[in-house]
Amino acid sequence: MKEELIKNIEKLHTTKLGEVRIQKNLNLSDTNVVNTIKNIILKRECKINQKGKNIYCETKDIILTINKNNFCIITAHKK
C-alpha cells in the first residue's frame, strides 16, 4: 500500500474545509498543508495501512486519513 501511495503522491489534495481542519488539528501555521502531509508520508517511520476505502498513515505522534480512491486527505490528528 505504501508503494501505491508514494507512486500517486502528486495526486494528494484536500478541500478548503479539510485544510482548515488539518491546520487546527496539527497546530500548523504552514499554509501548504498538502506539502506538509506529503513530507509526513515520505518519512521512513510512517506506517501505512488500508481499511475499507481509507488509507491510514501513522507516525509516532500523528494519524492521517486519506481516501484510497481519489487521494483526498480527509483529516489528521495528533495521538
N, C-alpha and C positions, 0 to 999 in steps of 0.2 A: 504494500500500500504506500509506503514512504516513497518508493521509486516513482510511482504514478503521480503522486502529489508534487514531487520535485520536478518531474517532467512537464507538468502543467502549471508550474508556479506563476507564470506570467498571466494566467487566467484568473488568479485570485483577485477578488474585488469585494466590496461591501456596499451597503446602501448608506445614505446620509444618516439615517437613524442608527444604523449599525455602527457607523464611525463614531458617533457621539457616545453610544453605549460602551464601546470598547475603550475609548479615551477615558471615560468615567471609571469603568471597572478596573483598568490597569493604571490609573493615575498618570496618563500620558499627556505631556504638553506638546509632543511631536504632532505636527499637523498631517504627516503622511502615515496614517495608521497601517495601510496595506504594506508598505515597506518594512515597518516595524514587525508586523506579523510574519512576513517572508523571512526576515532575519531570525526570528524565533524558530520557525520551522526548519531552517537550514542548520541549526545548531546540532552538533553530534548527539547531545544528550536528549534531544526531543524524540519521544516515543510516539508513534502514530498507530492508531487502531481505527477500524471501521465498525460501526454498529448501525445496521439498517442503512438509512440514506445519509448518515452523517459520518464525518471523519473527525476523530478526536486527537488532538496533538497535545502532548503533556510534557512539561519540563518539571523541575523540582518545585516551582512556585506558580506556574501558570497552566491553565487548561483552555485550549481553543476549540471551538466547534465550527466546522466547515461543512457546507452542503456538498456531498460527493458528486452530484450531477452537474452543478453549474459553478462549483468552486467559489461560492459566495461565503464570506466569513460571517457567520451568524452572530457569534458572541465570543468573549474571552473573559475569564475570571481568574483572580488570584486564588490560590489554595488557602 
